[in-house]
Amino acid sequence: MKIALAGNPNSGKTTLFNALTGKTAHVGNWAGVTVDKKEGLVKKAFNETNAEITVVDLPGAYSMSPFSSEEAITRDFVKNEKPDVILNIVDATNLSRSLFFTTQLLELNIPVVVALNKSDLIKSKKTVIDTQALSEMLGCPVVETTSTKSAKNGLDNAVSTAIELTGKHQTAPFASDSVDLSNAKLVEASDIKRFEFVKNIVEKVEQREVKNNRQTVQDTVDRVVANKWLGLPVFALIMWGVFSISQTHLGPVLADLLVGWIDAFYGLVEGLLGSDVSPVLGALLLDGIIGGVGAVVGFLPLIMVLFFLLALLEDCGYMARVAVIMDRFFKHLGLSGKSIIPMVIGTGCAIPGIMATRTIQNERQRRTTAMLTPFMPCGAKLPVIALFAGVFFNDAAWVGTSMYFLGIAIITFGALVVVRITGEKNARSFFIMELPEYRFPSVKRAVISTLSRAKAFIIKAGTIILLCNAVVQVMQTFNWQFEVVAEGAAGTSILASIASPFALVLIPLGFGVWQLAAAAITGFIAKENVVGTLAVVYGITNFIDTEELALISGGSDVASIMGLSSVAALSYLMFNLFTPPCFAALGAMNAEMEDKKWLWAGIAFQFGMGYVVAFITYQAGTLITTGVLGQGFIYGLAVTLILVGTLLYFIYKGEGLAQKKLNMHTA
């Protein structure tokens, strides 16, 4: 048996899906979070039969006449896959809007169960809905549900009702005439009739206390946090607080505990191996695998605290306000207001962020957003931020916060460049979004979301990062003749010979040594590898205890990394954050752009931005702090001028193309 969950965006559909299946699909306060259908089996707690019941979570839709790609997915699935029952999630707090879609579902001859969700909220608003009368007028069962509360709050009743309706005929309460979709006037007339039908139902079944002249507490809060002038500073202050808690206060305390366990495990394995073990095998197990992976996993508590706080902000309704705030700026950049949604999602992981761009209708805006979304620091880059903030900047919260806002600045610049190149300065975009009400965030949902991301992080650490660190250790141990590199001759290793040519290019950025170049290269496999590779090449078991690092740096290879000035460290951090993302994210870019020229142009732009930002940071910072320019300035300036010149050339060509289009249009 297959049950399709269909409803408007922000109706609680995905939350209900998670409750029914036990899965942890991402829940957001905006349209476009579910950009493809998700499937799962109903838990036994809700399934009284022995048969398998599959639940399909469909993207949010307002109508069966699709305006966006996610609505098209919903329409195509319902019409072509023919689910046994449709569980229509209706937002009880906005009945009139939700029932328009319901009347369309009732015309498909598929049994429908209306789940009147958020029933707990309407009671607090002194609103009463006559579910019996609503059921009679729609001609289908209506069940009250509260998917955010106890799992038994109507969900078991909804499933059992759906099972009872299997195979039955559904009668449409709204008799719509056959409409020629090519005739806009007829379509509009049909919609007007449908709206009148829904309005009549709502008037009869809903009793609502209306206070039009009274400003609510939520309105007062929105006047500040969503204000066009105050909104951005408030956002900056909140993000600073989030990073202060996660990277400076609570996060490091928890990280110290985890690092203690990792060190204990390191010592245990070292003792079990004994002194007779092969030095190569010992180095591979201890430094390559345990040391490299442990250095990355050591930052897990900081990441979990950050994601937990972001989940609370999203669940309380604030992050939806951020989308509205940024929409005002994005429209002036030639982007869609929907572009902010992939970028916010991308702070967790760039891959789903890039995939979320498919909800943008305009092709150029969609491709531009897919290209720019990876500039937002994702979860994989957080260990790199935490490492350099802790070692070089005393865990300062401004480091992480500034990286996010620098990412926004680069996105702004990139959007303006693409608009100039393509010549689409006046492309119009519309962003319609229903702001969810502020509510106390669910700690349970935030914990589940955090644990889900932590699980993904650990799986990556135990697979990709472990394998990569093992390979790095082997390449550092042997030369091209597969002889063990003598102590003090690490520069003759396979790893050094591969990374050294790249290190020459990085001299003007302040970190032209093969160890740092190797870490940057492995970062393209997974950004967490930057930390793991640094741990391997410098033989450090963890990066959390900065006091220990300061002692080690006195007489070993770690002096190279600790010898970096704070300016060079900041340059290296920016280079790793703002060059192309991991290979998996590049694959997502390729899929969403659907154009090789755009893909390679995007990768080239990302490389160029990372290089230029790091060059300016190191050279300008060195000049300010020491009074002289950094090493390799002339060479780096030449590369920068070539990159900027190439960019200006394409802008010039784009302006010419735009003028040509304008002349053809006016002619």
N, C-alpha and C positions, 0 to 999 in steps of 0.2 A: 504494500500500500504506500502511496506517495501523497504527502500533504504539502501544498505550496503555501508559503507565507508571503502574502502580498499586502502592501499598504503604503501610505505616504511616507516620505522621509521624516525622520525624527518622531515616528509614532511608537517606537519601542520594539520594532520588529526584530532587530538583531539581538536585543537583550532577551526577548522571549525565545529566540532560537537557541541562544546559549543555555537558557534555563531548561529547555526541553531536551537538549542533546548532551549537555555537559561540556560542550566545546567552548572555546574562548575567542570567537570571532570578534574583530575590533568593533567597538561601539563608538560612534561619534555624534556630535550635536549638529551635523550638517548633512546635506544631500551629497551623494557621491562617495561615501565611505565604503558601501558595498557596491563595487563596480562589476561584480560577476556573481553568479549564483553560487551558494555554498550548500553542501548537503551534509546530513548527519542522521544517525538513527536515534529515535526517541528512547529515552532512558526507561528502564523497566518500571520505575516508580510511576510513570504516567501511562504505561502500556499494560492493560489488563489482559490482552490476548497474547498468544504465542507467536503471532506473525510479526515479521519485521515491518516497522513503520519508518519510512524515510521522510525527513522534513527538509524542504528546500527553501533556503532563505534567498528571496529574490530582491534585486535592487529596488529602492524606494521609487514609487511612481505616483504621479498625480492624475494620470489619464492613460487609457489604453491607446490613445493616439499619441505616439511618442514624439517628444520634443528633443530629448537627449538620448545618448547611447544607452544609459542605464534603464530608461523607460522602454527602449526597444528590446533589451534583454528580457525584461519582465513580460512584455506583450508576446514576444516570440515563444517563450517557454510555455506560457499559459495556453496559447492557441495551438502550438504544435505538439508539445509533450503530453497534453491532456492529463493533468494530475487527477487523482481520484477525488480529492476534496481541496478547496481553497480555504485556508484560514485567513480571513481578511482582518488585519490589525487596524482597528479604528481608534484614533486618538479621542478619548472621551472629553478632553478639554477643548477640542475644536471639532465638534461633531459636524457642523455644516460643511467644512472643507473636506473632511474625510469621506463623507457619504457620496460625493460626486463619483469618486472612483468605485465605491461599493456598487452603485447602480449599474455601472458598466460590467463589473465582474458577474453580477447576477444574470446578465444576458447571454452568458457563454454556455449555458446548459451544463455547467459543472456545479455540483453541490457546494454551497458556501456556508461557512460558519463565521459569524461576525464576533471577533474578540474585542470587546469594549475595554481597551487598555487604559492604564493610568486612572483606574476607578477611584483610587485612594485620593488623587489630587482634586477631583471634582467635589468630593465631600468637604474638603477644607475650604472650598470656594463657595460653599452653600449652594451648590448646583445639584439638581436631581434629574436623573434620566429614567424614564419609564421604559425599562428594558422589554417588558412584555408587550407594550404597545409598539415599540420599535420593531420587535420581532414579527408582529402581525402585519405591520405596514410594509416591511421589506420582504416578507415571505420566506424567512430563513431564521435559524436559531441565533440568538444573541447571548453571549456569555461574558460576564464581567471578569476581567483579569487584572492582575497587578504583577507584572513579570519582574519588577525590581525588588519585591518583597519575598516572602516565603514561597518556596517552590509550589506549594499546594494552593496558592491563591488564585483559583479558577483555571489553572493550566490543565489539571487533570480532567476537569469538566469539559474543557475545550477539546481535548484529544478524544475523550469518550464520545462526545457529540459528533465529532468528525467521523469516527469509526461507524457510528450508527447511520450516517448519511451516505456511506459508500454505495454506489450504484443507483442512487435515487435521482429522480429528475428535478431540476431546479427551474422554477417559474420566475420570469422577470416581472417585477412590480411596475417597472416603468416601460411603457409601450413606446419605443422609439421607432420612428419611421425609417425606412431605408434612405440613407443619406449619400449623395454623391460627394465623395471627399474632394473632388476637384473643384467643387463649387463652394467657395468660402462662405457665401451668404447662407447656404443651406446648413453647413456645418455649424455656423454661429447660431442659427435659429434652433437647431437641435439642442445645442448646449444650453441655450436660454431656457428651453422647456425642461431640461434636466435640472438646472439650477432651481427653477420654480418648484419642481417636484421635491427636491431635497429641502428647500426652504419650508415647504408645507409640513414635511415630516418633523423637522426640528422644532417648529412652532408648537406642534402637538405633543411631543414626547419630552421636551427639555424645559425645565424651569430654572432660570439662571438669575442670580442677583446681579444687576447691572449698576456699576458705579462709574459712569462716564466722566463726571466732573471731579472725580477724586484722583489725585496723583498717588500711585502706590509706592511702596518702598523700592520695588524693582525699577520703577521709572526714575526715582531719585538716584539710584546707583548708576543706572545707564547714562544719566546726564553727566556723570564724571568719567566712568571707565570707557564709554563709547563716544565720548566727546571728540570732535574732529581735531581739537588742539591738545586736550589733556590725555586723550586715549593712548598715544604713543609713549609719552613719559611714564604713564601709569604702567604700561606694558613693560617698559624697560626696568622700572623699579621692582615689579613682580618677578621678572626673570632674574634680576640680581639677587633677590631674596631666595629664589629657588636654587641658584648656584651656590649661594652662601651656605645654605643648609646642607646641600648634597656634597659639595666639594671642600668646604672649609670646616664645618662643625660635625654633623652627625655622620656623614659618609666616611671620613677618615678614621673615626673611632671604630666603626664596624669593620672597616678594611684592615685595621691593625689586628683584630681578632682573627680574621680569615688568613692573613699573612702569617700569623703565628702557627696556625695549623699547617700551612703549606711548608713553612720552614721545618716543622717537626717531621712532616712526611719526607722532606728532602733528607733530613738527618737519618731517619729510619732506613730509607733505601740505601743511603751511603754506607751505613753500618752493615746492612745485609750483603752489599757487594764486597766489602772487605778490601784489603790492600792488594790482593792477588788478581783482581779483575783487570782486564785489558783497559789501558788508559783511554783508548778510542771508544770502547763500549761504555765506560764510565762517563766520559764526557757527553756521549750521545744521550744516555739516560738521564744523567743529573742536570747538565747544563742545557742540552738541546730540548729535551722533552719536559722534564719537571720544572727546570728553571725558566724556559721560554714560555710554556703554557701558564705556569704559576704567576709569572709577571703580568700576564694579561688578566687571568682570573682574579688576581689581587685587587683589581679595580672594580670588580663586580658589585660590591656594596655601594660604591659611589654612584654607579649607573642605576642600580635598583632604587636608591633613594630619589634620584632625579626623575626616573620614570614614574615612581609612585606619586610624587608631587605634581607632575604634569597630568597624570590621570585624574587626580583630584580636581585640578583646574578645568579639565575638559568636562568632567562629570557634573560640576556645579554650574556649567553653562557659560563660563568666562571665555573659553577658547573660541566659541562661536562669535563673541563680540570682537575678538582679535581679527577674525576674518572680515567683519564689517569695517573695522578701522582701516585695515590694509587695502580694502577694495577702493577706497577713495584715492589712494596713491596709485594703485595698479591701473586704474582707468586712464590716468594721464601718461602711463608708460606704454600704452598700446596692448596691454594684457587684459584678459578677462578677469572679472571679479572672482571667478571660480579658480583662478590660478593660485590663490592663497591656500586653498584646501590641500592640493598635492604637496605644497611646501610645508604646511604644518604637519601633515602625515609623514613627510620625509624626515622630520626631526627624530622620528622613531627608527625608520629605515628608508633609504632612498628608493628601494625597489617598489614597495606598494605606493609610495608617493608618486613615482613616475607613472605607474599603472593608472593612478587616479586621474591622470590628465586626459584620459579617454572621454571623460564627461564634458570636455570643452568642445563646443561645436566648430568654432573657427579653426581651420587647419593650421594656419600660421601661429595662432596663439597657443594651440595645443603643442606644436613642436617646440616653440620657444620655451614654454613652461617645462617641458620634459628636459630640455637642455639646461635650464637654470635651476631646477629643483635640487640637484646634487650639491649646489653651493651651500645649502642649509646643513650645518653639521648634524650628522645622523648618530645613532647609538653606537655604531662601530667606531666613530671618531672620538667618542667620549674618553676612552682610555688614553688616547694621545693627548687630549686636552688636559686630563687629570694629571698625567705624567709631567708635562712641562709646567703646568700651574703649580704642582707640588714641589718639584725639584728646583725650579728657577725663580718662582714668584711667590714662594711661601704660602701656597694654597689660596692665593687671592681670588675672590669671587669674580672680580672684574675680567679675568682672563676668559673664562667661559662665556660670560655675558657679552663681552665685546666681540667674540668670535661669531656669535649669532647675529649681532647687528652688523658686523662687517659682511657677513653672508648676505644680509638684506641689501646692503649698499652695493655689493657686487651684482646682485640680481637686478637692482635698479639700473645700474650702468649697462649691464648686458641687454636688458629689455630695450633700452633706448638705442643701443647699437643695432639690434636686430630690426627695430622699426625703421631706422635710417637706411639699412641695407635693403630691406624688402620694399621700402617706399610706402608702407601701409600706415601712415601716420594717423589717419582719421578713422581707423577701424572701430566700429561701435560695438560695445559689449554691454550685456545686461546681467546683473547679479541680483536675483531675488532669493531671499533667505528668511525663513521664519526663525526668529530668535527664541530658543527655549527659555523657559522661566528659570530663574535662579533657584537652586535647591541645595540642601545639604548633600555633599557628595557621599557616595557609598564607599566606605572603607573596604568593604568586601570586594566590590568590583575593581577598585584600585589595586588591591592585593593580587587578585586573580590576573589582572592585566600585567602587573609587574612580574609576577612569577612566570607568566607565559613568555615574556621577553627575556627573563633571566634564563629560562630553559633553552630558548633559541641561542642565546649567547654561549651557554655552556656546551651545547651540541657543536656549535661552530669551533669553540676552543678545543674540543675533544676530537675534531676531525680535520678541518682545513688548517687551522692554526698549528695543531700538533704535527701534521704532516709537513707543513711548510717549515716549521722550526727544526724538524729532524733533518730535512734536506739542507737547510742553511748550515746546521752543525756539521754535516758531512762535507759540504763544500768548503767550509772553513777549515776542516781538519786535513783535507788532502789537497795536493797540487795536481796538475794535469797529468802527471806520471803516476797518479794514485799512490803517492808516497806521503806518509804522515809529515805534515809541515813541522819543521823544527821550531822549538820555543823561541819566540822573539822574531820569527820570520813569517808572521801571519800575512804579510803583504804579498807572499808568493802563492797563496792559496787560490783555489778555483774561484771562490767567492770574491776575493780581492781583485783578481784579474778581470772578472766580469763587471764589477761595480766601479772600478777605477776610472774608466773612460767617462762614465756618467758623472763621477765626482768632479772632473775637470769643468764640466758645464755648470756645476753648482758653486764653484768658488766665489763668483760675484754675489752669491746669496748668503755667504758666511758659513757654509758647512761643506766645504769641498774635500771631505775625507771619505774613503771607500766604505767605512762602516755605516755612516749616515746615509750614503747613497744606496747601499744594499737594503737598508731598512725602508727607505722610500720606495724602492722598486717592489719589494714584497708587499708593500701596502696596497698595490693595485690588485692583488689577489684578494685581500681582505684588510681593511684599514687597521684592524687590531694587530695585524702582523708587524706593524711599525714598532710597537712596544715589545712584542715577542722577539723580533730580530735583534733589537738593541740589547735585550737581555742576553741573547745568545752570543753576539759578537763581543760584548764586553764582560761576559761571565758574571752577570748579576742575577741573583735569585728573585729579587723583588725590587720594586721602585717606590714602595710606599714609605719605608723608613728612610727619610731624607738625611737623618743624622748618620745612619750607617753608610749611606752613599758618600757623604762628605768625608768620612774616615777612609773608605776604600779608595777614594779618588786621589789620595796622597801619593800612591806609588804603583799604579797599575794602568792598564789600557783605559780604564774608566776616566782617567784624567782628561782624555780627549773630549769626551762628551761633557764632563764637568767643566772643562776649560772653555766651553762656549760662553760667550758673553750673553747676558739676558736678551740683548738685541738679536743676536744670531739665533738664540733659542726660539724667540718669537717668530723670526723669519722662517725657521725650519717648521714650526708648528703650522704657520699659514700655508706653506708650500704643500704640506701633506693634507690640509683641510680643503684647499681650493683648487687642486689639480683634479683630473678625472677620478670618479669614484671607482669602486671595485668592478671587476669584470661582470659580475652578475647584474649590477645596476646598468652597465653599458649595454648588456643584452636587453634589458627592459627598455632602454632608450631606443634601441634599434627596432624593437617591436612596436613601440608607440609612435615613432616618427614615420615609419614606413617609407623612408627615403634615405639612401646611402649618402647623398651629398649633405643632407642635414646632419646625419650622424657624424660624419668625419669633420664637418664644420664645427659641430658642437664639441667634439673631443679636442680639436685644435684650439678652440676658444677657451676651453677649460685649462688646457696646458698653458696657454698664453697668459691667462689671468693669474694662475698660481705662480708662475715665474715672475711676472711683473710686480705683483703685490709683495712677494718675498724680497725681490731686488730693492724696491723702494723702501721697504721696512728696514732692511739691513743697512743700506747705504745712508739713508737719511738718519736712522737711529744712531749709527756709528759716528756720523758727522756731528750730531747734537751732543753725544756723550763724550766723545774724545777730541773733537775739533778737526779730525781728518776723515777722509773718505775711506771706506773699507777696501779690502783687497779685491782686485779684478774689476774695478769700477768701469774702466774704459771698455773692457770686453763685454761686461754685462750691459752697459749703456748701448753698445752696438746692437746686441741681441734685442734689447727692449725697443730701440728705434725701428728695427726691422719689423718687429711684431706690431708696433703702433702704426708704422707706415702701411703695412699690409691691411690693417684694419681700416685706416683712412681711405685707402684705395677702394675697398669694397663699399664703404659708405658713399664715396663719390660715385661709384658705379650704380649704387642703389638710388641715389638722388637722381642720376640721369635716367634710370629706368622709370622712376616715379614720374618725372617730368614728361617722358615719352608717353606713358600711359595717360597722363592728364591731357596732353596734346591730342592724342588719338580720340579720347573721350569727347573733348570739346569740338573736335572736327566733325 
